[in-house]
Amino acid sequence: MAKTTPGKTPLQQRILKIGKELLDRPTAPFREWEVRSHIRQFCRDRDIDVREDGMGNLIATYGSEYKNDEIAFAAHMDHPGFIVETDSRGGKCRALFYGGVDEEYFKTGRVRIFAEGGDVIGKITRTEFNKKRNIKRVFMQVDGPVKKGDTGMWDLKPFSVRSDKLYSRACDDLVGCVSILSLFDELKRRRIKKKVVGVFTSAEEAGLQGAKYLCMKRKIAKKTTLIAIETSSQLGNAKMGDGVVIRVGDALSVFTPEVTAFLTSTARKLKKKDKSFKFQRKLMDGGCCESTIYQAFGYKNSAVCIALGNYHNRNFKKKQIEEEYVSVTDLEDMVKLFIATVRDVDGLSKALKPQLPKFKEEIRPLGERLFNKA
């Protein structure tokens, strides 16, 4: 019998099981191999078509035989991490770091390197950052042999659940990938007959490289509406525990208003049916996400996220490296929203057609002219 987490709903239990299986796997920009392999097998076990492009992005299609409006949910498979740059000699090595983490944090964190002969722990002794060229190099003492090209992550727990919080070294954005896999699992479980695409991108933390490749090489049909999924640093107006966030935009772009309106309408209808469901509609401008790329290439798009604690493993108060965390309930709400969106996807094309508002004129006795909704 599968192990369960006390006090969780059946849907939360299924999401957490999928989450543990994925979050246990190491990842870093350009080093998503184990995550990619797991996602590919997960999809094949459920008869979901999956293909890999030249950048290592995965494009999985559930229900390819169905003819509904094209919609894709996209998340990235990497997380800020290390690539060993030199073979170790005398217990020392050099590595490159990809991702948005300030230099001061490298004084506090240990590194776990996933070497051929087993995990090796590294202690950072020196950093060498070139901001102009965006190169972050670290020098480490290691307790075992490592080779050029090995993957490293902060030495943190891959998965744990305490109360309503899911803690991990890599919530961003493996939790986004978990939400898509959970969507696929629920579609299969509930026998929902709709076509849905899941896009799993590489090297987002190194400059949105996977999303750029997808668009440049036209790997996704232009008629597809793209929904980027993230775990985003919680803001004062978008708090953890207040539900899934329908993201109006990020630090660089405002996303397609009609798609955002469609998601918001779907969420409102879901809220009427499911009183436990919570959502927010917010501008999350603490950073940028892949929808900025989809927007630039002319795709109809929007984004969805849940609030993230210790963004990029940074405890901002203590100035040290720690596990990221999200609300399990928020994650469940995100999956619920995706299921409802897929069920209602045939209304997407109508929502994307520009519709002028209709008003009825009213002239009152004192000459006031009002234009009320018809």
N, C-alpha and C positions, 0 to 999 in steps of 0.2 A: 504494500500500500504506500502511495506517495506521501511524503512528509508534508504536513500542513502547518500554517502559522496561526496560532490561536488568535481569535478575535477578528479575523479577516473574512470578508464576504467571499462567496465562491469565485466571483470574477477576480477579486484581488488575489486569491490563492493561485489561480491559473496564471495571472500576470507575473506574480513573484516567482513561480516555478520557471517560467520562460526567462525571467530576468536573471535568476541565479545562473542558469546554464550559459547565458551570454556574457554576463558581467565577470564571470570567473576567467574569461579569456583575455590575454594581454593584447594591447593595441597601442599604436602610435601613428603619427602621420607617415604615410608611405609604408607602414608596417602593419597592415590590417589583416594579415594572412589568416590567423586563427579565427577572428570574428567572421571574416568572409566565408571561410570553410563551414563554420557552424550555421550561418544563415542559409547558405546554399543547401546544406543537408536538411535543415528544418523545412525549407520550401519543398524539396523533393519528397520528403516524407508525407507531405500533404498534397501531392500531385500539382504543385504550383510551378508553372514554367519559370525558369530563371536563366539569365544569360549574363556574361561578364564582358565588359568592354575593354579597350586597350589601356585604360587608366586604372582598372581594378574596381570600377563601380559595378554594382550588381543591379540588374533590372528584373524584378520578379512580377509576373502577371498572374493574378488569381482570376479564374472565370473568363479565360480568353475567348470562349465561345459566345459570350453574351455581348449584346450590341447596345450598351447604354452610353451616356456621355462619358468622355474620357477624363478620368481623375487619377492623380498620382500623389502618394504621400512619400516624402523624401526626408531621410535623416542621414547623418554621417557616421561612419564606422570608426573614426579615429578619436583620439584624445591627446592633449598635450603630452609629449613624451620624448624619449631619447633614442638616438641611433648611434651606436658605438662607431667611432671614426677610425680607431686603430686597434690592432691586436694588443692584448695586455702584455706588458713586459715588466718584470720586477714588481708585480702587484699594482701596476699603474696603467691607466688607459685614458683616452680622450674621447669625448662624445659631443654630438650636436644635439641641441634641444629645439624642438619645433612647438610653438604655441605661445599664447599670451600670458606669460608669468614674469613678474618683475624680478630683477637681479637680486634684490635683497632677500627673497624667499629661498634662494639656493643655499643659504647658509644653514638652514634648519632641516632640510629634508634628506633622507637617505634614498638611494636608488636601487631598485630591484632589476637586475638584468637577466633576461631569459636566454641563457646560454645553452649550447648544445649538450653540455655535460650536467646541466641542472642550474637552478637559480643561483645567481651570484649577487652579493650585496656590495654596493659601491658607496663610498663617502666622498662628497665633493670637497676638494681642497682649494680649488681656484676657479674663477669664471673669467671669461674673455668675451664680452659682448661688443659687436660692431653694429650699432644702431642704423647707420647709413646703409649697410648691406643686409641688414636684418639677419645677421648670423649670431647665434647664441652657442658658444662653445664652453664646455666644462671639462675640468681635469679631475680625475677620481683615483682614489685608492680602492682596489677591489680585493675581495677575499677568495677569489678563484679565477680561473682563466676565462677570458671573453675574447670574441673575435670581431673583426671589422664587420659591420652590418647587423650585429645583434640588437635586439629591441630592449629598451629600458623604460620603466615607469617609476613613479614615486613608490616607495615601499610602504604601501597602505593596504588595508583589507579590501578585497574585491567585492564583497557583498555581505551586508548584515542588515537586519531589520530590528528596530527598537521603537516600540509604540507605533506611531503613524509614519515614522521616518525610514526611508531606505537609504543606507549609507554605502558609498562605493568610491573607489579610487577613480572611477571613470563614468559618472552619471552622464556627463556631457560628452558624446551624445549617444552612448550606448542605450540609455533609457529611451531616447527617441526611437532607436532601432527596435527595442523591446515593444514599444507601443505599436509599431507596424506589424511585427510578428504576432502580437496578441490580437490585432485586428484580423489578420489572416486566419488565426486559430479560431476566432469567434465566428467568422464568416463560414468556415468549414463546419464548425460545430452546429451552427444555426441554419445551415443549408440556404444561405442567402445567395440568390442567383444574380449576381452583378459582377461586372468586370472592374477590377481595381489593380492599379500598378503600385508596387512598392519600390522605391529607389533608395539604394544604400551607397553613399558616396565615400570617396577616399580623400585624404589630405585636406580636409576643411580647415583644420587648425594651422595649416601651412599657407593659408591664403585662398581658401575656397577653390582649390585646384580641381577636385573631382567634378564639382558643379560647372566650372568653366569648360572642362573637357566635354561634358555631356552636351552642353549648349553649342559649343564650337563644332562638334562632330555630328550634331543633330541626332543624337541617340534617342531623344524623346520627341514624339510627334508634336508638331506645333499646335495642334488642336487640343492638346492635353492641358488641363488645369492642374497646376502644381501647388501642393501644400507642403511647405517646409516645416519640419518639426525640430524643436530645440528644447533643451532645458536652459533657461535664461536666468541670469543673476536677478534675484528678487529685488524689486524696487519698492519705494515707499508706498506707491499707489497700486502695486501688484504683489500681494502678499501670499506667502505659502499657506496652504490650507483654505484659501478662498476659491479654489477651483481652477480648472483649465483656463488658459489665457488665449483668447482669439486675438492675434497680434495685428494691430492696424499697420504697423511699420516697424523699422529698426532705426539705427543711428544714421543710415544713409538714404533710405527709401521709404515711401508710403506705398503699400501694396495695392493690387487691383481692388478698388472699392466694392465692385459688384460681387467679387468672390468673398470678401470679408463680410458683406451684408448677407450673403447666402449662408455662410457658417453661423453668423449671429442669429439669423432666423431659425436655422436648424436647432441651435442651442436653446432658443426660447421655447420652441415646440417640445423639445425633449424635457425641459424643466417642468412644463405643465404635466407631463406624464410621469416623470420620475422626480419626486420632491427632494430626494437626496442629492441629485445632480446639481453641481455648482459651476458657474463659468464667469469669466471676466472678459471685457473687451478693452484692451489697453495698447498704448504706444510703448513698446519696449525698446527704448533708445540707449540702453547700456552698452550695446555692441551691434554688430551687423550679422546677418545670417544669409543662408544660401538664396533666399527669396530675392535678395538684392541682385544676384546674378540672373535669376530667372526673369526678373523684371527688366533688366537691361537688355536681355535678348528677346523681349517682346512676348513672353508667355503670360497668360492670365494666371495669377498666382495670389496666394496669401500665406499666412504662417500661423502656427499654433505652438504653444509652449506651456511648460509648467515652471513655476518658480524654483530656483536652484540656490541652495546654500553652499558657502565656501567655493564660489565660482572659480574654476581652474585650480581647485585644491588649495585656495588661499583663505585662511582664516584671517580676515582683515583686521580684527581686533588684536589678536595675538601675534600677527605678522609671522605665521608659521604654516607649514604644509600639513593639511589634514584631508580626510575623506570629504567628498562632496555629499550632499544629501538632498532628497526631494520628499514630498508628501506622497504616501501610498494612495491616499484618497484622491489627490489631484491627478495622479497617474491613471487611476481607475476612471476618473471623469474624462480624461483625454481619450481613452479607449472607447468609452461610451459615446463621446461626440463623434468619433470616427465611424463607429457602427451606424449611428443615426444619419451621418452624412452620406454614407454609401447607400443606405436604404432610400434616401431622398434624392439620389444623384441625378435622376431623370429630370428634376426641376432645375438643374444647373444651367442648361442651355437657355432656358427662359430668363433666369436671373442675370445672365450675361448680356442679354439684349437691352440696349438703352431704352428706358421708358420715361417719357416726360410725365411729371406729376400733373394730376388733374384737379382743378379747383373750381368751385362754384361761387359765382359772385353774389354777394348779398349787400343791398343798399338799405341802411336803416333810416328810421324817420328823421334823424338829425343830420343826415347826409354822410354818415360813416360808410365807407366802402370796404367790405371785408371779402377776403377770398379764402373760403373754407374748403377743406378736403371733400371732394365729390364722393 
